[in-house]
């Protein structure tokens, strides 16, 4: 089992920055695919970013150029650096992990592909 715990959310003004962290209770990131999702009230869960292979990251168009996903295998921690935040980034952010399977570059975008989920951390951006 893998338990994921997010932290780092908060309230910021438009244009500000936050860094989200996702700690794995078990250091298992080296054998898993990992990503970030978000969900705003009344909306479906939305894919944000993922690490699809060693050193290769993909991003949703809405966050590309502003958000950076990274991981630190030694500490078993996943990060999401969020810069130039906008009010439309307001949501609860979740990290997720999945066992390594083929064709992950395409599959990484879909929530149903992920097996393990954190409890989420709230990000609120005011204008």
C-alpha positions, -999 to 999 in steps of 0.1 A, spaced: 0 0 0 11 36 -7 -3 65 13 1 100 0 -2 131 21 -4 165 5 6 198 21 15 234 11 -19 247 1 -32 281 12 -46 314 1 -27 337 -21 -34 367 -43 -34 365 -81 2 364 -94 15 347 -63 32 314 -59 28 282 -38 46 250 -36 26 218 -29 43 187 -15 31 152 -15 48 128 9 47 91 4 44 71 36 64 44 18 92 55 -4 78 39 -35 79 66 -61 107 49 -80 83 21 -89 52 43 -96 39 69 -120 28 100 -102 8 131 -110 -13 160 -98 -50 167 -103 -73 194 -90 -110 198 -85 -129 230 -81 -164 231 -65 -190 219 -89 -165 207 -115 -150 174 -125 -115 164 -113 -90 179 -138 -55 165 -146 -28 191 -140 7 175 -145 25 142 -145 59 126 -146 57 101 -174 92 88 -174 127 96 -161 130 134 -166 99 137 -188 70 158 -176 37 168 -192 13 196 -183 -22 206 -189 -24 236 -213 -40 257 -186 -9 255 -163 19 250 -189 47 275 -183 34 284 -148 35 251 -129 65 226 -125 62 191 -113 92 174 -97 100 145 -74 127 137 -49 131 99 -47 153 99 -17 127 116 5 98 101 -14 83 135 -20 65 149 -50 63 186 -56 41 210 -76 56 245 -79 29 269 -89 38 304 -101 18 333 -115 -14 319 -99 -47 329 -112 -82 329 -96 -92 300 -119 -65 279 -103 -86 278 -71 -93 242 -64 -84 213 -41 -52 197 -54 -46 160 -52 -15 139 -58 -19 105 -72 2 74 -80 -2 44 -103 18 12 -109 40 14 -139 21 2 -170 28 6 -208 18 37 -228 18 59 -197 23 91 -217 -13 89 -228 -28 72 -198 -13 97 -173 -40 122 -181 -69 102 -168 -78 100 -132 -91 64 -135 -56 52 -143 -44 61 -108 -47 37 -79 -35 58 -49 -47 92 -39 -40 117 -12 -66 136 7 -60 169 -11 -49 204 -1 -69 235 -8 -55 263 -30 -74 296 -31 -63 324 -53 -80 358 -49 -81 385 -75 
